[in-house]
């Protein structure tokens, strides 16, 4: 592969200044010793998936003024009361339990309405019910509700194909492949939290919508590299991206922070193109966590326009093991030895499926 660094990526980098932020650490050790026993694997994978799912749901409910209190990922009585309020407001059957389609309506609506664009801010300001009113308008096709709140819901939109969010919100509790997916979902959540920390410490505050738009420009500039992922050997691709990073003329600190910001932003907006662009750039720094995450994108075809490639994904996971640092991993705060054991187990699972 011999592609030239595109100037648009450099322009993007110069207009998105970031300051240093502390790395996100794995909370409560939920990633530690995930694979201690097969039973422990299933139990911990299910718990981590539910916690990730719950935090996203709670954040969205709070945004639309359905108060869940502290966002902790535990969908207790207060969260279920908030879910009933959400269902009632949108004319859905009131059960206190969200179906997969209802979760997609809630989460996709949250990320779209919370984008921070001038157009969306105008819609929120003009609607008497604010953000919730905009969500109702989107859900109902911008037509006023014609039935009582508890009436059966109108036909809901289908779940997005290849959606990273859908993969994580539909994660099962057991099964080898669900364990692999759980690892992606855990790292996805940490990347989103890391991005939020970086955005909160920007010296020149910008809306989430403005940052996402710049990340989309970055993704466009990285498209030639992304297009080569499926046909490239992992170590060769990583070496090329290392040359690319050096050729930008930017410091590793500045460029990696931009890519980390776009990674979490891409996951928040469920944009595989933006997430892949960020991972492509980050792979050039030989950081094990991002090389591992690239493996999951390849395993499930997330943003690559295919059904996934277990063999190539395994090669990327092997490269992630080789890139493990001495001591703890920055993104997860997990000891490298523990992470190596987990990744080797994942490679074995993918080998059985190929």
C-alpha positions in Angstrom: 0.0 0.0 0.0 1.4 3.4 -1.0 -1.1 6.1 -0.2 -0.2 9.7 0.6 -1.3 11.6 3.7 -4.3 13.8 2.7 -4.1 17.5 3.6 -7.7 17.5 4.8 -6.7 15.3 7.8 -4.0 17.8 8.8 -6.4 20.8 8.4 -8.9 18.9 10.6 -6.2 18.3 13.2 -5.3 22.0 13.4 -8.9 23.1 14.0 -9.6 20.7 16.8 -7.3 21.6 19.7 -7.4 19.3 22.7 -5.7 19.5 26.1 -4.4 16.6 28.2 -7.0 14.6 30.0 -6.5 11.7 32.4 -7.1 8.3 30.8 -10.4 6.6 31.6 -9.8 3.6 33.9 -12.0 0.5 34.0 -14.6 1.2 36.7 -14.9 -1.4 39.5 -12.6 -3.7 37.7 -15.3 -4.9 35.4 -12.8 -6.0 32.8 -10.4 -7.7 35.2 -10.3 -11.4 35.2 -13.3 -11.7 32.9 -12.2 -15.1 31.8 -11.4 -16.8 35.1 -13.8 -19.7 34.4 -16.3 -20.4 31.7 -19.2 -19.8 34.1 -17.5 -16.6 35.3 -17.0 -15.5 31.7 -20.7 -15.8 30.9 -21.8 -14.1 34.1 -19.3 -11.2 33.8 -20.0 -10.7 30.1 -23.7 -10.5 30.7 -23.2 -8.1 33.6 -20.9 -5.8 31.6 -23.2 -5.8 28.7 -26.2 -4.9 30.9 -24.2 -2.2 32.6 -23.2 -0.6 29.3 -26.8 -0.8 28.0 -28.2 0.6 31.2 -25.9 3.6 31.3 -26.8 4.6 27.8 -30.5 4.2 28.5 -30.3 6.2 31.8 -28.3 9.0 30.1 -30.9 9.3 27.4 -33.8 9.2 29.8 -32.3 12.0 31.9 -31.7 14.1 28.8 -35.4 13.9 27.9 -36.3 14.8 31.6 -37.4 11.3 32.7 -35.4 11.4 35.9 -33.4 8.3 36.7 -31.0 10.0 39.2 -27.4 8.8 39.1 -26.3 7.2 35.9 -24.9 3.9 37.2 -26.1 1.3 34.6 -28.4 -0.3 37.1 -32.0 -0.2 35.9 -33.8 -0.2 39.2 -37.2 1.1 40.3 -36.5 4.7 39.5 -35.2 3.9 36.1 -38.3 1.8 35.3 -40.5 4.6 36.4 -38.6 6.8 33.9 -39.0 4.2 31.2 -42.8 4.1 31.8 -42.8 7.9 31.5 -40.9 7.7 28.2 -43.3 5.0 26.8 -46.3 6.9 27.8 -45.1 10.2 26.3 -44.5 8.5 22.9 -47.7 6.5 22.9 -46.1 3.2 23.5 -47.5 0.4 25.7 -46.5 1.3 29.2 -44.6 -1.7 30.7 -41.5 -0.2 32.4 -39.4 -2.5 30.2 -38.0 -1.2 26.8 -38.2 -3.5 23.8 -35.2 -3.5 21.4 -37.0 -1.2 19.0 -38.0 1.2 21.8 -34.4 1.3 23.0 -33.3 2.2 19.5 -35.9 5.0 19.3 -34.7 6.4 22.6 -31.0 6.2 21.9 -31.0 7.2 18.3 -33.3 10.1 19.2 -30.9 11.1 22.0 -27.8 11.2 19.9 -29.6 13.0 17.0 -31.2 15.7 19.2 -28.2 16.1 21.5 -25.9 16.7 18.4 -25.6 20.4 19.2 -26.1 21.6 15.6 -27.7 25.0 15.1 -30.7 23.5 13.3 -31.4 21.1 16.2 -30.9 23.7 18.8 -33.4 25.9 17.0 -35.9 23.0 16.9 -35.5 22.4 20.6 -36.0 26.1 21.4 -39.1 26.4 19.2 -40.8 23.3 20.6 -43.0 23.9 23.7 -41.8 20.6 25.1 -38.2 21.2 24.2 -36.1 18.1 23.4 -38.9 15.7 24.3 -41.2 17.5 21.9 -38.7 17.1 19.1 -38.4 13.4 19.9 -42.2 13.1 19.7 -42.2 14.9 16.4 -39.5 12.6 15.0 -41.1 9.5 16.2 -44.6 10.4 14.9 -43.4 11.6 11.6 -43.9 15.2 12.7 -47.6 14.6 13.0 -49.4 15.3 16.3 -50.5 12.2 18.2 -54.0 11.1 17.2 -54.6 8.7 20.1 -54.3 8.6 23.9 -50.8 8.3 25.3 -51.2 4.6 26.3 -52.5 3.6 22.8 -50.5 1.1 20.7 -47.5 2.7 19.2 -47.3 3.5 15.5 -45.0 1.3 13.4 -41.4 1.9 14.7 -38.3 2.3 12.5 -36.3 -0.8 11.9 -33.0 -1.3 13.7 -30.0 0.0 11.7 -28.1 -2.7 9.8 -24.5 -3.0 11.0 -25.2 -0.7 13.9 -22.5 -0.8 16.6 -25.1 0.4 19.1 -27.5 -2.4 18.1 -24.8 -5.0 18.5 -24.3 -3.9 22.1 -27.9 -3.4 23.1 -28.8 -6.9 21.7 -25.9 -8.7 23.3 -26.8 -12.1 24.7 -25.9 -13.4 28.1 -24.2 -16.6 27.0 -22.3 -18.2 24.1 -18.7 -17.8 22.8 -19.5 -15.1 20.2 -21.3 -13.1 22.8 -18.1 -13.1 24.9 -16.2 -11.6 21.9 -18.9 -9.0 21.3 -18.9 -8.1 25.1 -15.3 -7.2 24.8 -16.0 -4.8 22.0 -18.9 -3.3 23.9 -16.8 -2.8 27.0 -14.0 -1.0 25.1 -16.6 1.0 23.1 -18.0 2.4 26.4 -14.6 3.3 27.7 -13.7 5.0 24.4 -16.9 7.0 24.6 -16.1 8.1 28.2 -12.5 9.0 27.2 -13.8 11.1 24.4 -16.2 12.9 26.7 -13.3 13.8 29.0 -11.3 15.2 26.1 -14.3 17.2 24.9 -14.9 18.6 28.4 -11.3 19.9 28.6 -11.0 21.6 25.2 -9.6 25.1 25.5 -11.9 26.2 22.7 -15.3 24.6 23.6 -17.2 23.3 20.6 -20.6 21.6 20.4 -20.8 17.9 20.0 -22.3 18.4 16.6 -19.4 20.6 15.4 -16.9 18.1 16.6 -18.7 15.2 14.9 -18.8 17.2 11.6 -15.1 17.6 11.8 -14.6 13.9 12.6 -16.7 13.1 9.5 -14.3 15.2 7.4 -11.4 13.3 9.0 -13.2 10.0 8.1 -13.5 11.1 4.5 -9.8 11.9 4.3 -8.9 8.5 5.8 -11.2 6.5 3.4 -8.4 5.2 1.2 -6.7 3.6 4.2 -10.0 2.2 5.6 -10.7 0.7 2.2 -7.5 -1.3 2.4 -8.1 -2.8 5.8 -9.9 -5.9 4.6 -7.1 -6.7 2.0 -4.1 -6.0 4.2 -2.0 -8.0 6.6 -2.3 -6.5 10.1 1.4 -5.9 10.8 2.0 -4.3 7.4 -1.0 -2.1 7.8 0.1 -1.0 11.3 3.6 -0.2 10.0 2.2 1.9 7.1 0.0 3.8 9.5 3.1 4.5 11.7 4.7 6.0 8.6 1.5 8.0 7.9 1.5 9.4 11.5 5.1 10.4 11.2 4.4 12.0 7.9 1.7 14.3 9.2 4.3 16.4 11.0 2.1 16.4 14.2 3.2 15.2 17.6 1.9 11.8 18.6 0.2 13.4 21.6 -1.8 15.9 19.5 -2.7 13.4 16.7 -3.7 10.6 19.1 -5.9 12.9 21.2 -7.7 14.0 18.0 -8.2 10.4 17.0 -9.4 9.4 20.5 -11.9 12.2 20.5 -13.2 11.1 17.1 -13.3 7.4 18.2 -15.7 8.1 21.1 -17.7 10.6 19.0 -18.0 8.0 16.2 -19.4 5.4 18.7 -21.7 8.0 20.3 -23.2 8.8 16.9 -23.1 5.2 15.8 -20.9 6.1 12.8 -18.7 3.1 11.9 -16.9 5.3 9.3 -15.8 7.8 11.9 -14.8 5.1 14.4 -12.8 3.2 11.8 -11.0 6.4 10.7 -9.9 7.0 14.3 -8.8 3.4 14.9 -6.9 3.5 11.6 -5.0 6.5 12.8 -4.5 5.1 16.3 -3.1 1.8 15.0 -0.1 3.8 13.8 0.9 4.3 17.4 0.9 0.5 18.1 -1.4 1.0 21.1 -2.7 -2.5 21.9 -6.3 -1.4 22.9 -7.0 0.2 19.6 -5.5 -2.6 17.6 -7.7 -5.0 19.5 -10.8 -2.8 18.8 -9.9 -2.9 15.1 -10.0 -6.7 15.3 -13.6 -6.6 16.5 -14.7 -4.3 13.7 -13.2 -6.7 11.2 -14.7 -9.7 13.0 -18.2 -8.3 12.6 -17.8 -6.2 9.5 -18.6 -3.0 11.4 -18.1 -0.2 8.8 -16.4 -2.5 6.4 -19.4 -3.4 4.3 -19.1 -7.2 4.8 -20.2 -9.9 7.2 -16.8 -10.1 8.9 -13.6 -12.0 8.6 -12.7 -14.1 11.7 -9.3 -15.1 10.3 -8.2 -11.5 9.7 -9.7 -10.4 13.0 -7.6 -13.0 14.8 -4.5 -11.7 13.1 -5.3 -8.2 14.4 -5.9 -9.6 17.9 -2.5 -11.4 17.7 -1.0 -8.0 16.8 -2.7 -6.5 19.9 -1.1 -9.1 22.1 2.3 -8.3 20.6 1.7 -4.6 21.2 0.8 -5.0 24.9 2.8 -2.6 27.1 4.7 -3.3 30.2 2.4 -2.7 33.2 -1.2 -1.5 32.8 -3.1 -0.6 29.6 -4.0 3.1 29.4 -7.6 2.8 28.2 -8.7 0.1 30.6 -6.3 0.4 33.5 -6.0 -3.4 33.3 -2.7 -5.4 33.7 -1.3 -6.5 30.4 -1.0 -10.1 31.6 -4.7 -10.3 32.3 -5.5 -8.7 29.0 -3.3 -11.1 27.1 -5.1 -14.1 28.6 -8.5 -12.6 27.5 -7.3 -11.9 24.0 -5.9 -15.4 23.5 -9.2 -16.8 24.6 -11.0 -14.6 22.0 -8.6 -15.7 19.3 -9.5 -19.3 20.1 -13.2 -18.5 19.9 -12.8 -16.8 16.5 -10.7 -19.8 15.3 -13.6 -22.1 16.1 -16.0 -20.0 14.1 -13.9 -19.6 11.0 
